Amino acid sequence: MTAVLTEPAEQPNGQQPRQRRGWIDVWDPENPTFWQRTGRRIAWRNLGVGVVAEHLAFNVWLLMSVVVVSLDDVGFAFTTSEKFLLVIVSNLVGALLRVPYTFALPVFGGRAWTTLATSLLLVPCAMLTYAVTSGAPYWFFLLTSAVMGLGGATFSSSMANMSFFFPDRKKGLALGLNAAGGNIGAAVAQLVVPLVITLGTGINLAYAALLWMPLIIISAACAWLFMDSLTTAKPDGSSYRAALRTKHTWIASLLYVGAFGSFIGFSFAFPLLIGTSFAEYEHFIGFAFLGALISALCRPVGGWLADRFSGAQITLLAFAGMAVGAASALVGVTDHDFGLFFCSFIALFVLTGIGNGAIYRMIPSIFTARARECGDDVSSAKRQAGAVVGLTGAVGAIGGVMVNLVFRFALSNGGSLVPALAVFIGFYAVCIAVTWWFYLRSRFAIERAPNLAHASV
């Protein structure tokens, strides 16, 4: 659907936009008149369709983590190590493809790229249907899991696309809704798929894929009919290069590995952890969706708290709570106390959501404060912050791979989650130290890293 901007006074230099199907050639959301008369309606329409597409993408991305729990019941005798590898492959591919997906956005345009990326989700669904109905070998399940990673890759391009539609004062809300809509997809998959596959007699794993296919087709059609592409959504190579040279990019990425990496890693692994470590409580696997759901809902809360206090303070407190939660889960495993284990992981999900929101809200503060302290251009700092948001999204997703690799190693070599949880406690302690050292000390750190104890976005 093409948006036609009809207010000549709102166009730079009085130019009318070229009328091309699905493209908007002039877009100025920072102009209050333009935003109220034309931009707001178009931006929110694109966000609404984009959230649905992103939600379905997360559903497909998490699909193998739900299906893998029931493979034994339908005759696939995969080992615990092999099952974790199925989960890891999907996570890894989704993380690695986030960067090229982001750069594909300006090439194809938001409308065409969202349509294409959503349509591609039909491929892993079709592959899963074939795999579970034909007795496919393990390598085909691995390939299917890898293709499911396409769902995870859409996050970065979707976030980048929506950031261009909204003015700075609205980006926090818009991106928060977009991210939450996608993250909730993880919870929906874990809630709906176990119910759907048990419809009728026995377990029908093909239903897990067939469920989403008509919704994917409808979503792709809506993207083509109701979304727009902006010619102003061009890659800023200089900002990416500058961001790559800045240590705060990698500091923020490390923190996001701790928060988002934990969220997505735990979301992938939680059903399998219950099934392997507490087999007698496998009927609780259906409640694993609560973790991803609560984390997604808590993400905007983390952003709000970061606004009210500071991103650094909330980030530090979130990691401190995560260390306590991991220690509590460790006790639950040691004492074989399922109630303590389950509640500890729910608490971890809450804190990962808060941490995710706080870190994403902290990134603009870091680069704005750094620019002011160093006498650099603040507008350039904002562009760098935008580039960092995409980079940290990719690195954070790789953190989920690391989480599941640690789980796999611990269960394969010792048969216990205790070593894995001990590693997480140590990593959260590192994140606490890094947050305090760079952003909460009373004196500036080395190389004039800004103190952000009272910074707000």
MARBA-91068 format. One record per residue (C-alpha): residue number from 1; x negated, y negated, z. Coordinates in pm, 1 decimal. Last residue first. Example, Ala and Ser with C-alpha at 12.3 -4.5 7.8 and 13.67 -1.06 7.14 Angstrom:
<tizas>
TIZA  resi      east     north        up
TIZA     2   -1367.0     106.0     714.0
TIZA     1   -1230.0     450.0     780.0
</tizas>
This chain:
<tizas>
TIZA  resi      east     north        up
TIZA   457   -1744.2    -845.5    2764.5
TIZA   456   -1847.2    -901.8    3122.1
TIZA   455   -2186.8    -938.6    3283.1
TIZA   454   -2208.3    -952.0    3660.5
TIZA   453   -2475.6    -690.7    3724.7
TIZA   452   -2602.2    -729.5    3371.6
TIZA   451   -2965.7    -808.4    3436.0
TIZA   450   -3122.8    -854.1    3096.8
TIZA   449   -3425.7    -658.7    2971.3
TIZA   448   -3706.2    -912.6    2966.5
TIZA   447   -3974.8    -679.6    2832.2
TIZA   446   -4008.5    -509.7    3172.2
TIZA   445   -3706.3    -541.9    3395.6
TIZA   444   -3554.4    -868.4    3507.0
TIZA   443   -3523.3    -905.7    3880.2
TIZA   442   -3217.8    -828.0    4094.2
TIZA   441   -3197.6    -482.2    3944.5
TIZA   440   -2863.1    -381.5    3793.2
TIZA   439   -2912.0    -341.7    3417.6
TIZA   438   -3242.0    -174.7    3333.5
TIZA   437   -3342.8       2.4    3652.0
TIZA   436   -2991.4      60.8    3787.4
TIZA   435   -2856.9     217.4    3470.3
TIZA   434   -3172.3     424.6    3420.8
TIZA   433   -3165.4     555.4    3778.9
TIZA   432   -2799.6     654.8    3759.4
TIZA   431   -2857.0     820.0    3420.9
TIZA   430   -3149.6    1019.3    3565.0
TIZA   429   -2929.8    1134.0    3855.6
TIZA   428   -2667.4    1239.5    3601.9
TIZA   427   -2935.3    1450.6    3432.4
TIZA   426   -3029.5    1622.4    3759.4
TIZA   425   -2668.3    1705.6    3841.0
TIZA   424   -2621.2    1836.0    3487.8
TIZA   423   -2921.7    2067.3    3520.0
TIZA   422   -2785.8    2206.4    3849.0
TIZA   421   -2451.9    2272.1    3677.3
TIZA   420   -2628.2    2475.4    3409.9
TIZA   419   -2831.7    2673.9    3663.0
TIZA   418   -2514.0    2759.7    3862.5
TIZA   417   -2303.3    2867.6    3564.3
TIZA   416   -2395.5    3232.4    3611.9
TIZA   415   -2472.8    3532.8    3393.1
TIZA   414   -2843.0    3468.5    3432.1
TIZA   413   -2980.6    3472.5    3080.8
TIZA   412   -2675.9    3455.1    2854.6
TIZA   411   -2460.9    3256.0    3098.1
TIZA   410   -2726.6    2992.4    3167.2
TIZA   409   -2838.4    2965.4    2804.6
TIZA   408   -2482.8    2929.0    2676.5
TIZA   407   -2392.6    2665.3    2935.4
TIZA   406   -2708.4    2467.2    2853.6
TIZA   405   -2635.7    2494.5    2481.7
TIZA   404   -2281.0    2379.2    2552.7
TIZA   403   -2397.6    2062.6    2724.7
TIZA   402   -2658.9    1997.5    2455.8
TIZA   401   -2394.7    2014.9    2183.5
TIZA   400   -2181.0    1766.4    2375.3
TIZA   399   -2481.0    1534.1    2390.6
TIZA   398   -2485.7    1547.1    2011.3
TIZA   397   -2146.2    1375.4    2032.4
TIZA   396   -2306.4    1096.7    2233.1
TIZA   395   -2574.8    1049.9    1967.3
TIZA   394   -2312.3     999.6    1696.8
TIZA   393   -2098.8     761.3    1900.4
TIZA   392   -2412.9     582.3    2018.7
TIZA   391   -2502.7     508.0    1657.6
TIZA   390   -2161.3     370.7    1569.1
TIZA   389   -2141.7     145.2    1874.8
TIZA   388   -2502.3      42.0    1814.1
TIZA   387   -2412.3    -102.3    1475.2
TIZA   386   -2138.4    -312.6    1630.3
TIZA   385   -2379.0    -429.7    1899.6
TIZA   384   -2624.1    -530.7    1627.6
TIZA   383   -2352.7    -737.7    1464.1
TIZA   382   -2280.1    -902.6    1797.7
TIZA   381   -2649.8    -976.6    1849.2
TIZA   380   -2663.0   -1145.3    1510.2
TIZA   379   -2378.9   -1371.9    1622.3
TIZA   378   -2573.6   -1449.4    1941.1
TIZA   377   -2879.8   -1573.5    1748.6
TIZA   376   -3192.3   -1519.4    1956.4
TIZA   375   -3324.8   -1731.5    2244.8
TIZA   374   -3471.7   -1429.6    2426.8
TIZA   373   -3244.2   -1456.3    2732.1
TIZA   372   -2946.3   -1546.6    2518.1
TIZA   371   -3005.0   -1259.2    2277.5
TIZA   370   -3050.3   -1010.6    2562.8
TIZA   369   -2729.3   -1123.1    2726.8
TIZA   368   -2536.2   -1082.5    2400.3
TIZA   367   -2696.5    -745.3    2333.0
TIZA   366   -2624.1    -598.7    2675.2
TIZA   365   -2279.3    -752.1    2701.4
TIZA   364   -2177.0    -605.2    2364.1
TIZA   363   -2282.8    -256.4    2489.1
TIZA   362   -2110.0    -275.1    2828.8
TIZA   361   -1757.1    -223.1    2697.3
TIZA   360   -1859.6     102.3    2531.3
TIZA   359   -2037.8     204.0    2851.4
TIZA   358   -1739.9     126.4    3076.4
TIZA   357   -1487.3     313.2    2862.3
TIZA   356   -1700.4     625.4    2838.6
TIZA   355   -1779.2     616.2    3210.8
TIZA   354   -1413.0     599.0    3306.4
TIZA   353   -1333.2     892.7    3080.6
TIZA   352   -1633.1    1089.9    3209.6
TIZA   351   -1514.4    1019.5    3564.6
TIZA   350   -1167.4    1163.6    3510.3
TIZA   349   -1311.9    1467.5    3331.2
TIZA   348   -1551.2    1532.2    3619.3
TIZA   347   -1259.6    1514.1    3863.9
TIZA   346   -1076.1    1775.9    3657.0
TIZA   345   -1394.6    1982.6    3665.4
TIZA   344   -1407.3    1965.5    4044.7
TIZA   343   -1039.7    2059.0    4068.3
TIZA   342   -1099.1    2374.5    3862.5
TIZA   341   -1409.3    2483.7    4055.5
TIZA   340   -1254.0    2412.2    4396.0
TIZA   339    -943.3    2611.9    4308.1
TIZA   338   -1148.7    2891.1    4150.6
TIZA   337   -1354.5    2953.8    4462.7
TIZA   336   -1614.8    3209.8    4362.3
TIZA   335   -1831.8    3085.3    4650.5
TIZA   334   -2125.9    3011.6    4420.0
TIZA   333   -1899.1    2897.0    4136.5
TIZA   332   -1701.3    2660.1    4360.5
TIZA   331   -2022.5    2531.4    4516.8
TIZA   330   -2150.7    2447.7    4167.7
TIZA   329   -1821.0    2274.9    4089.4
TIZA   328   -1875.4    2054.8    4396.3
TIZA   327   -2227.1    1971.0    4282.8
TIZA   326   -2093.6    1882.4    3937.0
TIZA   325   -1832.6    1655.7    4094.5
TIZA   324   -2091.2    1484.2    4316.6
TIZA   323   -2313.7    1418.3    4016.0
TIZA   322   -2011.0    1296.4    3821.3
TIZA   321   -1923.5    1055.5    4103.5
TIZA   320   -2270.8     902.8    4089.7
TIZA   319   -2241.9     884.1    3710.8
TIZA   318   -1912.9     695.2    3737.4
TIZA   317   -2053.2     462.3    4004.0
TIZA   316   -2345.1     370.5    3777.3
TIZA   315   -2118.5     310.8    3478.5
TIZA   314   -1880.3     100.1    3686.4
TIZA   313   -2165.8    -120.9    3804.3
TIZA   312   -2321.6    -151.3    3460.0
TIZA   311   -1996.9    -236.9    3284.5
TIZA   310   -1918.6    -512.0    3528.8
TIZA   309   -1635.9    -603.3    3768.8
TIZA   308   -1301.5    -685.4    3608.1
TIZA   307   -1400.3    -622.6    3247.9
TIZA   306   -1581.0    -298.8    3337.6
TIZA   305   -1273.9    -192.1    3535.4
TIZA   304   -1057.7    -249.9    3227.5
TIZA   303   -1296.9     -52.3    3006.0
TIZA   302   -1302.8     236.6    3251.1
TIZA   301    -923.8     232.1    3269.2
TIZA   300    -911.1     247.1    2888.7
TIZA   299   -1108.8     575.0    2909.4
TIZA   298    -894.7     721.5    3187.5
TIZA   297    -622.2     840.2    2949.4
TIZA   296    -876.3    1029.2    2737.4
TIZA   295   -1031.8    1189.2    3044.9
TIZA   294    -691.9    1294.5    3176.6
TIZA   293    -599.7    1460.2    2848.8
TIZA   292    -935.1    1634.9    2805.9
TIZA   291    -917.9    1783.6    3154.7
TIZA   290    -546.4    1866.0    3149.3
TIZA   289    -590.0    2075.7    2834.8
TIZA   288    -753.8    2348.3    3044.8
TIZA   287    -410.8    2432.2    3187.2
TIZA   286    -352.0    2713.8    2938.3
TIZA   285    -674.6    2873.3    3060.0
TIZA   284    -499.8    2921.9    3395.3
TIZA   283    -378.8    3268.3    3288.4
TIZA   282    -747.3    3360.5    3274.4
TIZA   281    -762.0    3354.1    3653.9
TIZA   280    -894.7    3709.9    3693.8
TIZA   279   -1162.0    3628.5    3436.8
TIZA   278   -1310.6    3354.1    3654.4
TIZA   277   -1659.4    3302.1    3511.2
TIZA   276   -1598.8    3410.0    3150.3
TIZA   275   -1237.9    3304.3    3090.0
TIZA   274   -1262.7    2983.6    3293.7
TIZA   273   -1583.4    2882.2    3119.7
TIZA   272   -1430.3    2960.0    2778.8
TIZA   271   -1136.0    2727.4    2839.8
TIZA   270   -1370.6    2453.1    2967.3
TIZA   269   -1633.6    2476.3    2691.3
TIZA   268   -1511.1    2246.6    2413.9
TIZA   267   -1365.4    1989.1    2651.7
TIZA   266   -1673.3    2013.4    2875.8
TIZA   265   -1900.3    1931.5    2582.8
TIZA   264   -1670.4    1653.6    2457.8
TIZA   263   -1649.8    1484.6    2794.8
TIZA   262   -2008.1    1554.0    2903.5
TIZA   261   -2146.7    1417.1    2578.9
TIZA   260   -1915.4    1118.7    2618.5
TIZA   259   -2058.3    1028.8    2960.0
TIZA   258   -2416.6    1154.8    2982.4
TIZA   257   -2483.5    1122.3    2609.5
TIZA   256   -2335.6     772.4    2638.0
TIZA   255   -2599.5     684.0    2895.2
TIZA   254   -2875.7     803.9    2663.6
TIZA   253   -2720.9     612.0    2375.4
TIZA   252   -2712.3     292.6    2581.6
TIZA   251   -3082.9     335.7    2657.3
TIZA   250   -3150.3     417.4    2293.4
TIZA   249   -2986.3     103.5    2164.4
TIZA   248   -3139.7     -90.9    2451.7
TIZA   247   -3484.6      -8.4    2316.1
TIZA   246   -3427.5    -222.6    2010.7
TIZA   245   -3590.5    -115.0    1684.1
TIZA   244   -3290.1      91.3    1573.4
TIZA   243   -3062.4    -205.0    1641.2
TIZA   242   -3269.2    -429.4    1417.0
TIZA   241   -3251.7    -176.1    1134.8
TIZA   240   -2878.3    -132.6    1181.1
TIZA   239   -2824.6    -508.1    1187.9
TIZA   238   -3031.5    -550.8     872.5
TIZA   237   -2831.0    -282.0     693.9
TIZA   236   -2497.9    -449.9     751.3
TIZA   235   -2262.0    -214.8     570.5
TIZA   234   -1967.5    -388.3     404.7
TIZA   233   -1614.0    -414.1     536.6
TIZA   232   -1548.5    -746.7     362.0
TIZA   231   -1390.1    -564.9      66.0
TIZA   230   -1122.5    -448.2     305.7
TIZA   229    -926.2    -130.4     233.0
TIZA   228    -558.2     -89.6     314.5
TIZA   227    -335.6     174.8     475.7
TIZA   226      33.1     250.0     411.4
TIZA   225      62.8     477.9     109.6
TIZA   224    -272.9     655.6     103.6
TIZA   223    -294.0     689.8     482.5
TIZA   222      69.6     803.8     495.0
TIZA   221      -2.8    1076.6     238.8
TIZA   220    -304.7    1194.5     439.5
TIZA   219     -91.9    1206.2     756.3
TIZA   218     183.7    1407.0     585.7
TIZA   217     -66.6    1659.2     448.7
TIZA   216    -239.1    1689.1     787.2
TIZA   215      95.1    1744.8     959.6
TIZA   214     180.8    2022.8     712.6
TIZA   213    -155.9    2192.3     785.9
TIZA   212    -160.0    2156.8    1163.5
TIZA   211      51.7    2453.9    1270.2
TIZA   210     -92.6    2680.9    1001.4
TIZA   209    -428.1    2673.4    1178.4
TIZA   208    -327.2    2791.1    1524.6
TIZA   207     -51.6    3003.2    1368.1
TIZA   206    -324.4    3222.0    1216.4
TIZA   205    -414.3    3331.1    1569.1
TIZA   204     -96.7    3538.9    1598.6
TIZA   203    -101.5    3699.3    1942.6
TIZA   202     160.0    3965.4    2018.3
TIZA   201     524.1    3935.5    1921.4
TIZA   200     693.7    3605.2    1839.8
TIZA   199     520.4    3288.6    1946.7
TIZA   198     194.4    3360.7    2130.0
TIZA   197     -25.9    3160.3    1890.7
TIZA   196     195.0    2854.0    1937.1
TIZA   195     161.8    2831.4    2313.3
TIZA   194    -217.4    2865.8    2318.5
TIZA   193    -234.2    2607.2    2033.2
TIZA   192     -19.6    2342.2    2201.4
TIZA   191    -206.5    2260.9    2522.1
TIZA   190    -569.1    2295.8    2413.8
TIZA   189    -500.0    2125.4    2082.0
TIZA   188    -308.4    1846.6    2256.0
TIZA   187    -595.5    1787.4    2497.5
TIZA   186    -853.5    1748.2    2222.0
TIZA   185    -614.7    1525.3    2028.3
TIZA   184    -604.0    1300.0    2334.2
TIZA   183    -959.0    1199.2    2242.5
TIZA   182    -844.8    1075.4    1902.9
TIZA   181    -565.5     857.3    2034.3
TIZA   180    -792.7     737.2    2314.5
TIZA   179   -1055.3     623.3    2064.9
TIZA   178    -805.7     435.6    1849.7
TIZA   177    -633.6     282.4    2152.2
TIZA   176    -965.5     168.2    2295.9
TIZA   175   -1074.8      37.2    1956.8
TIZA   174    -762.4    -178.2    1932.9
TIZA   173    -773.9    -298.1    2293.9
TIZA   172   -1141.0    -391.5    2282.8
TIZA   171   -1114.6    -535.4    1933.9
TIZA   170    -845.4    -789.0    2019.2
TIZA   169   -1056.0   -1089.6    2123.3
TIZA   168   -1309.7   -1013.9    1851.9
TIZA   167   -1048.7   -1034.4    1578.9
TIZA   166    -911.9    -707.1    1438.6
TIZA   165    -930.3    -544.7    1094.8
TIZA   164   -1307.1    -492.2    1077.9
TIZA   163   -1322.5    -295.6    1403.6
TIZA   162   -1057.6     -57.7    1271.4
TIZA   161   -1286.3      72.4     997.2
TIZA   160   -1585.3     117.9    1226.4
TIZA   159   -1377.8     316.4    1475.2
TIZA   158   -1237.5     537.9    1199.0
TIZA   157   -1580.2     590.0    1042.2
TIZA   156   -1728.3     688.6    1379.3
TIZA   155   -1446.8     924.1    1477.2
TIZA   154   -1418.0    1101.3    1140.9
TIZA   153   -1719.2    1322.1    1210.5
TIZA   152   -1537.8    1527.6    1473.9
TIZA   151   -1282.3    1657.9    1226.0
TIZA   150   -1548.0    1747.2     970.6
TIZA   149   -1698.0    1969.5    1242.0
TIZA   148   -1425.6    2221.1    1158.3
TIZA   147   -1645.6    2308.0     860.0
TIZA   146   -1911.6    2437.9    1100.3
TIZA   145   -1657.5    2649.9    1288.3
TIZA   144   -1544.9    2809.4     962.5
TIZA   143   -1904.3    2883.6     869.8
TIZA   142   -1962.8    3048.2    1207.2
TIZA   141   -1641.0    3246.8    1169.6
TIZA   140   -1766.4    3357.6     828.9
TIZA   139   -2095.2    3470.3     983.5
TIZA   138   -1906.8    3679.6    1240.2
TIZA   137   -1742.2    3897.5     979.1
TIZA   136   -1382.8    3844.9     860.9
TIZA   135   -1108.7    4079.6     983.5
TIZA   134    -873.0    3952.4     714.8
TIZA   133    -606.6    3772.1     918.6
TIZA   132    -830.0    3586.6    1164.7
TIZA   131   -1080.4    3466.6     904.5
TIZA   130    -826.0    3377.5     634.3
TIZA   129    -625.5    3150.4     863.0
TIZA   128    -947.8    2999.3     996.2
TIZA   127   -1062.7    2919.9     642.9
TIZA   126    -731.1    2753.9     555.1
TIZA   125    -751.0    2535.1     865.9
TIZA   124   -1116.9    2458.2     792.4
TIZA   123   -1021.4    2335.6     442.3
TIZA   122    -704.6    2144.3     532.9
TIZA   121    -916.3    1899.1     732.0
TIZA   120   -1051.3    1773.1     399.8
TIZA   119    -720.8    1589.6     344.8
TIZA   118    -787.0    1370.4     650.0
TIZA   117   -1132.2    1268.5     526.5
TIZA   116    -994.9    1195.7     179.5
TIZA   115    -700.5     984.3     295.5
TIZA   114    -912.5     803.2     554.8
TIZA   113   -1175.6     738.3     286.3
TIZA   112    -924.8     609.9      31.6
TIZA   111    -762.8     363.1     270.5
TIZA   110   -1076.0     252.7     455.9
TIZA   109   -1275.5     181.6     140.4
TIZA   108   -1469.9     437.7     -63.4
TIZA   107   -1819.8     292.3     -39.4
TIZA   106   -1754.7      80.4     269.1
TIZA   105   -1642.1     388.3     468.1
TIZA   104   -1905.4     632.5     343.1
TIZA   103   -2165.8     469.2     567.6
TIZA   102   -1971.7     568.0     879.2
TIZA   101   -1920.0     921.2     751.5
TIZA   100   -2294.3     949.9     690.4
TIZA    99   -2355.0     864.7    1061.5
TIZA    98   -2082.4    1084.5    1206.6
TIZA    97   -2190.6    1393.3    1012.5
TIZA    96   -2449.6    1499.8    1270.0
TIZA    95   -2205.1    1490.8    1560.2
TIZA    94   -1928.2    1686.4    1389.7
TIZA    93   -2182.2    1942.9    1269.6
TIZA    92   -2313.5    1991.2    1623.9
TIZA    91   -1972.6    2026.2    1791.5
TIZA    90   -1851.1    2279.4    1536.0
TIZA    89   -2173.5    2478.7    1571.9
TIZA    88   -2163.3    2471.6    1953.3
TIZA    87   -1820.7    2633.5    1986.8
TIZA    86   -1909.0    2923.8    1760.4
TIZA    85   -2243.1    2953.6    1943.2
TIZA    84   -2054.5    2980.7    2270.6
TIZA    83   -1861.2    3276.0    2131.3
TIZA    82   -2178.9    3446.3    2012.5
TIZA    81   -2335.5    3414.4    2357.7
TIZA    80   -2023.3    3555.4    2521.2
TIZA    79   -2039.6    3852.7    2285.3
TIZA    78   -1801.9    3896.9    1991.9
TIZA    77   -1571.6    4197.6    1977.5
TIZA    76   -1305.0    4066.2    1737.0
TIZA    75   -1002.1    4295.8    1781.3
TIZA    74    -705.5    4065.7    1831.6
TIZA    73    -734.2    4024.6    2209.0
TIZA    72   -1109.3    3973.2    2191.5
TIZA    71   -1058.8    3666.7    1970.3
TIZA    70    -830.5    3499.7    2225.3
TIZA    69   -1080.9    3263.0    2393.8
TIZA    68   -1235.2    3174.9    2057.3
TIZA    67    -908.2    3019.5    1939.9
TIZA    66    -923.2    2728.6    2184.5
TIZA    65   -1285.2    2624.0    2124.8
TIZA    64   -1233.6    2692.7    1753.5
TIZA    63    -959.0    2430.2    1731.4
TIZA    62   -1146.3    2145.5    1898.1
TIZA    61   -1243.4    1974.4    1571.3
TIZA    60    -901.3    2044.9    1419.7
TIZA    59    -718.3    1867.0    1700.4
TIZA    58    -977.9    1589.4    1696.4
TIZA    57    -902.5    1524.0    1328.7
TIZA    56    -528.7    1527.1    1399.4
TIZA    55    -570.0    1243.4    1649.8
TIZA    54    -792.4    1047.9    1410.7
TIZA    53    -523.8    1064.0    1141.2
TIZA    52    -253.6     955.0    1387.2
TIZA    51    -473.0     672.0    1516.2
TIZA    50    -545.2     555.0    1160.7
TIZA    49    -176.7     528.2    1071.4
TIZA    48    -109.7     308.7    1373.8
TIZA    47    -431.3     110.4    1329.0
TIZA    46    -350.5      29.9     967.3
TIZA    45      -6.3     -95.5    1065.0
TIZA    44    -155.8    -292.2    1352.9
TIZA    43    -401.1    -468.0    1121.8
TIZA    42    -143.3    -551.7     855.1
TIZA    41     104.4    -703.7    1101.7
TIZA    40    -166.3    -900.4    1282.5
TIZA    39    -328.3   -1036.0     967.3
TIZA    38     -36.2   -1215.7     804.4
TIZA    37     127.9   -1499.7     991.0
TIZA    36     -28.9   -1469.4    1336.6
TIZA    35    -376.6   -1370.2    1221.3
TIZA    34    -394.2   -1624.5     941.0
TIZA    33    -292.6   -1902.5    1175.0
TIZA    32    -538.0   -1791.5    1444.3
TIZA    31    -834.1   -1766.5    1199.2
TIZA    30   -1057.0   -1497.3    1355.0
TIZA    29    -868.5   -1235.9    1148.6
TIZA    28   -1009.3   -1373.3     820.5
TIZA    27    -966.2   -1121.4     537.8
TIZA    26   -1002.4   -1199.9     170.5
TIZA    25   -1040.5    -921.0     -87.5
TIZA    24    -772.1    -687.0      42.4
TIZA    23    -768.6    -353.6    -141.2
TIZA    22    -496.0     -87.2    -175.4
TIZA    21    -422.8    -158.8    -539.0
TIZA    20    -610.0    -462.0    -657.5
TIZA    19    -474.8    -815.0    -655.4
TIZA    18    -772.5   -1048.7    -630.2
TIZA    17    -735.1   -1265.7    -323.7
TIZA    16    -637.3   -1629.5    -377.1
TIZA    15    -911.4   -1882.7    -329.4
TIZA    14    -855.5   -2199.7    -127.5
TIZA    13   -1225.0   -2224.0     -41.8
TIZA    12   -1171.1   -1959.1     226.2
TIZA    11    -807.2   -1845.1     224.3
TIZA    10    -568.8   -1961.0     496.1
TIZA     9    -450.7   -2265.5     308.1
TIZA     8    -345.3   -2045.5      17.5
TIZA     7    -101.2   -1846.0     234.0
TIZA     6      21.9   -1553.0      28.2
TIZA     5    -198.2   -1263.8     133.9
TIZA     4     -89.4    -954.0     -52.4
TIZA     3    -133.3    -626.6     134.0
TIZA     2    -150.3    -333.5    -100.7
TIZA     1       0.0       0.0       0.0
</tizas>
